[in-house]
Amino acid sequence: MTPERRFVDLHTHSTASDGTLSPAEVVALADAAGLAAFALTDHDTTSGLAEARAAAASRPGLRFVPGVEVSARYSPGAMHILGLGIDENSPALRNLLAGFIDARDERNPRILAKLHDLGMDVGMEDVLAAAESFDPGRRHVIGRMHIAEAMRVKGYAQSIQDAFTRYLSNGGIAFVDKERIDPRKVIEGIVAGGGVAVLAHPVQLKLGDGQELEDYVRRLVACGLGGIEVYHCDHCDQQTRRYLDLARALGLLVTGGSDFHGAAKPGVEIGRPKVPLAAITGPLAEMVVGSR
């Protein structure tokens, strides 16, 4: 008898953006973890969804939710908005994401130039080779994770995480910020693309857990925000409870996920934290029950 699947993971990444496993490999892990449903939500791209959908179709116990994670303009912290249940062929969504690849293509040489000024001989050919090593034959959206791997290979960092910590993350000496879009436009693009716009990991807004956070989320709701990521690997128990209360107070859908990246984010496992299927509400619940 097949055990009942009672948990979901609606926030994962693959080699289509900055993860280290292919979309099909992420599907296999989600199935092995006994999840009822999972979403692939690569950064600013939907290029991995077709592969993930096809891989999930052969696993009858696992439901697939197509998604994306989009960077939005914000300070003092970082804001990412998940689009869950999207139609990746939607012209509105395609238009939203079109500028991000060009922005990355402009950002990557600037990072490499900073590394060069620091005495690190890392060229774009090294970065492309690093991307190819993760997932041969794929047309990659090149980003910091691939630069970090090239740095590791050439001996300038002990690991991908080390490269990010010392050089590539916000505050690192080779950091270059990427292009971001106004949150309203991000939400509008996701909604026009048939998806639910969900505020990812609200702790990263750096607004605390009080009235300032609630006031800001209310402004996003007025723009069409539909959900909040209550469960996330960066949230402590107290924050999880606060975000759950906030979702209920503002009528937002509840979701959650691991933010799995493979080796690019060590210590984060798919399906952790455990997000109960019963906690997912509204249209999101319909997606994880009936999506393929």
RADAWO-V290259 format. One record per pair of residues at least 4 apart in sequence whose C-alpha atoms are under 6 Angstrom apart, sorted by sequence separation. I is the first residue (numbers start at 1). J is the second residue. D is the distance in Angstrom with one decimal. If there is no record, write none. Layout:
I/J/D + I/J/D
//
This chain:
15/19/4.7 + 21/25/5.8 + 31/35/5.9 + 49/53/5.9 + 94/98/5.9 + 104/108/6.0 + 116/120/4.9 + 132/136/4.7 + 152/156/5.7 + 158/162/5.9 + 163/167/5.5 + 164/168/4.4 + 165/169/5.9 + 168/172/5.2 + 188/192/6.0 + 191/195/5.0 + 209/213/6.0 + 211/215/6.0 + 221/225/4.4 + 235/239/5.7 + 247/251/5.7 + 261/265/5.3 + 281/285/5.1 + 286/290/5.9 + 287/291/5.0 + 14/19/4.1 + 15/20/5.3 + 30/35/5.8 + 115/120/5.3 + 116/121/5.8 + 151/156/5.1 + 152/157/4.7 + 157/162/5.8 + 164/169/4.9 + 167/172/4.2 + 170/175/5.9 + 190/195/5.4 + 191/196/6.0 + 220/225/5.5 + 235/240/6.0 + 247/252/4.6 + 280/285/5.3 + 13/19/5.1 + 15/21/5.5 + 151/157/5.7 + 152/158/5.8 + 157/163/5.3 + 166/172/5.4 + 167/173/5.0 + 168/174/5.5 + 169/175/5.9 + 207/213/5.3 + 14/21/5.2 + 15/22/5.1 + 72/79/5.5 + 152/159/5.5 + 167/174/4.9 + 168/175/4.7 + 14/22/5.3 + 72/80/5.8 + 260/268/5.9 + 14/23/5.3 + 71/80/4.6 + 70/80/5.5 + 187/197/5.7 + 230/240/5.5 + 260/270/5.6 + 70/81/5.3 + 149/160/5.6 + 69/81/5.6 + 148/160/5.1 + 258/270/5.8 + 69/82/4.4 + 230/243/5.3 + 68/82/5.7 + 230/244/5.8 + 258/272/5.2 + 68/83/5.2 + 131/146/5.4 + 148/163/5.3 + 67/83/5.3 + 130/146/5.7 + 67/84/4.5 + 67/85/5.9 + 66/85/5.2 + 67/86/5.8 + 127/146/5.6 + 130/149/5.9 + 65/85/5.6 + 66/86/5.9 + 127/147/5.3 + 130/150/5.5 + 127/150/5.3 + 126/150/5.7 + 232/256/5.8 + 17/42/5.4 + 23/48/5.9 + 37/62/5.3 + 39/64/5.9 + 44/69/5.8 + 227/252/4.6 + 230/255/5.9 + 231/256/4.2 + 232/257/5.4 + 233/258/5.6 + 255/280/5.5 + 17/43/5.7 + 36/62/5.2 + 37/63/4.3 + 38/64/5.5 + 39/65/4.5 + 40/66/6.0 + 41/67/4.5 + 42/68/5.2 + 43/69/4.8 + 44/70/5.0 + 226/252/5.5 + 227/253/4.2 + 228/254/5.6 + 229/255/4.8 + 230/256/5.6 + 232/258/5.6 + 254/280/5.3 + 8/35/5.3 + 13/40/6.0 + 37/64/5.7 + 39/66/5.7 + 40/67/5.5 + 41/68/3.9 + 42/69/5.7 + 43/70/5.9 + 227/254/5.8 + 229/256/4.8 + 254/281/5.7 + 7/35/5.3 + 8/36/5.5 + 10/38/5.0 + 11/39/5.8 + 12/40/5.1 + 13/41/5.7 + 24/52/5.3 + 39/67/5.9 + 41/69/5.3 + 197/225/5.2 + 198/226/5.8 + 201/229/5.8 + 253/281/5.5 + 5/34/5.9 + 7/36/5.6 + 8/37/4.9 + 9/38/4.7 + 10/39/4.4 + 12/41/5.5 + 13/42/4.8 + 23/52/5.0 + 197/226/5.3 + 198/227/4.3 + 199/228/4.7 + 200/229/5.1 + 5/35/5.7 + 6/36/5.9 + 8/38/5.6 + 11/41/5.7 + 196/226/5.8 + 198/228/5.0 + 199/229/5.9 + 5/36/4.8 + 24/55/5.5 + 16/48/5.3 + 184/223/5.6 + 233/273/6.0 + 44/97/5.9 + 114/174/5.4 + 111/174/5.9 + 103/179/5.9 + 96/189/5.9 + 93/189/5.4 + 92/189/5.6 + 92/192/6.0 + 93/193/5.1 + 92/193/5.8 + 90/193/5.2 + 87/193/5.6 + 73/180/4.8 + 83/190/5.6 + 86/193/5.7 + 87/194/5.8 + 72/180/5.0 + 73/181/5.2 + 86/194/5.1 + 71/180/5.7 + 72/181/4.9 + 73/182/5.1 + 86/195/4.1 + 72/182/5.7 + 85/195/4.7 + 72/183/5.1 + 84/195/5.2 + 83/195/5.5 + 84/196/5.2 + 83/196/5.5 + 20/134/5.8 + 83/197/4.9 + 82/197/5.7 + 82/198/4.9 + 81/198/5.5 + 81/199/4.8 + 81/200/5.4 + 80/200/5.5 + 17/141/5.7 + 78/204/5.6 + 18/145/5.5 + 77/204/5.7 + 78/205/5.5 + 77/205/4.6 + 77/206/5.3 + 63/288/5.9 + 64/291/5.8 + 63/291/5.5 + 64/292/4.8 + 63/292/5.1 + 19/261/4.3 + 20/262/5.2 + 19/262/5.7 + 20/263/6.0 + 10/256/5.8 + 11/257/4.5 + 10/257/4.7 + 11/258/5.8 + 12/259/5.0 + 13/260/5.8 + 9/257/4.3 + 11/259/4.9 + 12/260/4.7 + 13/261/5.1 + 37/288/5.5 + 9/271/5.4 + 8/275/5.5 + 7/275/5.3 + 7/276/4.5 + 8/277/5.8 + 6/276/5.9 + 7/277/4.9 + 6/277/5.3
//
